[in-house]
Amino acid sequence: MSQNQWPPVVNTNRLNAPQLDVPPRILLGPGPSNAHPRVLQALGMRQVGHLDPAFINLMNETQTLLRYAWQTDNQLTVPVSGTGSAAMEASLANTIEPGDVVVTGVNGYFGERLCDMAGRYGADVRRLEKAWGEVFSPDELRAALAEHRPAVLALVHAETSTGARQPLEGVAELCREAGTLLLIDSVTSLGGVPLFLDAWGVDVAYSGSQKCLSCPPGISPLTLGPRAVNKLNRRETKVPNWYLDMSMVGKYWGSERTYHHTAPINMNYAFREALRLVAEEGLEARWRRHQENAELLWAGLAELGIGCHVPREYRLPSLTTAVIPAGIDGKAVAVFLRENYNIEIAAGLGQLGGKVWRIGLMGFNSRRENVTLLLAALKEALARQ
Ligand SMILES: Cc1ncc(COP(=O)(O)O)c(C=O)c1O
């Protein structure tokens, strides 16, 4: 077909989008948090090809940095192309075979999502339920493992919907006795909350880039330990998700460097820089910073007459569920903060809908000046009501 035979190009009159401009929000909700300026700078660098020696070198560095952030020696430790849900799905798709019993801790929104996903991969899902904001005790987990003898126990380490931290120490020993893989969601903990994958015996973990790692959303870490890799290698059926099949993706990230899909080059630059920032600061210092700023927030909230939904012992430093005082319109407060201070906080989900605000202090955003500004803005918002 020559040019003068083309049909007329339609809809040109609708192409009136102005140049992109976005408000300078301070993202103090459940995520994304603001990316660190150095991460945004890395994101904008020129591209190389996804098999370029320079990129392969960067991949190796990223894996080493990610192993540090997670405190693991797992060989199969990779950034998945996609948001946290992609790594979540990869963790299940690769470890579950149809009919496998999977016990899932459901004490918040993301436990629910794990059940939904695991069911789609043919798991026989057994729900272990608790009220939103509570955590599972070792005795409860031991009893569930004894009753169900599952192939996988899936727990959310940091429930972004409730602000609760699930203690993991000792859980792996219980799993070993039952022949169970321990799989954890560390989306809101990696880089902000103490986490020792190998010392705690975690077999499978995933996370996201946009929370305590201060990178934009779009790339998400996944790691499989030796017992999980063993299960993957012995599968009788193919991983039922081509894009997330770690037996293939792992070859691109391993020594073979076989093309699987085009890595999102610039997201990998950004992610590497985010991990470099974690290593530069040091995990202990970073965890301490998150804890100190969270404590400052909790003390300031108490002065305003605002309590926290989760008992202190299990409270996440990265995400606080602040109880909306009686008679206060929580939604109006959030709108006030956004419109007057460019601060984003979020409403409660599910069982906590209308009851709490979710306040995140994650990664680059976990800073004293953010806490002080938020508390001053909150005080003003409450006074207006
Ligand atoms: C605990 C938890 N798991 C999984 C996810 C899913 O990640 P994403 O929204 O990046 O797909 C989130 C996102 O907020 C999360 O907080």
The ligand as an ORCA input file, in Angstrom:
! r2SCAN-3c Opt
* xyz 0 1
  C       2.403     -6.443     51.673
  C       2.212     -6.239     50.199
  N       2.259     -7.300     49.382
  C       2.097     -7.167     48.049
  C       1.867     -5.932     47.467
  C       1.652     -5.845     46.000
  O       2.592     -5.034     45.395
  P       2.260     -4.145     44.107
  O       1.127     -3.244     44.454
  O       3.552     -3.431     43.875
  O       1.916     -5.068     43.002
  C       1.821     -4.799     48.286
  C       1.557     -3.470     47.717
  O       1.206     -2.536     48.390
  C       1.998     -4.961     49.678
  O       1.947     -3.897     50.498
*
